[in-house]
Amino acid sequence: MPIWLAALAASRCQASANGENHAVRWYCISGRAVYTNGGLETEWIHPLGVRLQGGQTLVVWWMPGETTYRVEVYGGNEHRA
């Protein structure tokens, strides 16, 4: 596990929706941290300040030599029946 990913996991990111919180479970895929909102409600990911709609996936990574992380959001409700 890359050191930046270990630091991200140690930060204990929380997803909050409708007044309830749960821990974000990161998966390491191709050197990137990945989390998908498997619920129907929109979640706020703290402390990253990212909003994820149901079905969206958050991808976080750190490029060597850079001082900030990168964040991308993919997918969403438009694919739900």
Residue, then its C-alpha position, 0 to 999 in steps of 0.5 A: m500500500p502506498i504511504w499516501l494511501a495509508a495516510l488516507a486510510a488513517s484519516r478515518c474518512q466518513a460518509s454522511a447522509n441523512g444525519e447518519n455517518h459510516a466509515v469510508r472503506w477504501y479499495c486500492i485499485s491500480g494505485r488509487a483509492v476507490y470508494t463507491n456510494g452503494g446507497l440511494e442517498t447523496e453522501w458527503i465524504h469528510p474530510l475531503g468535502v466531496r459530494l457523491q450521489g448514489g451509485q457514484t464512485l470516488v477515486v483519489w490518487w497522489m502523483p509522485g513529486e506533487t504536493t496535492y492529491r487528485v480526486e475524480v467522481y464517476g458514474g451516478n444515478e443516470h445508470r439506475a433503472 
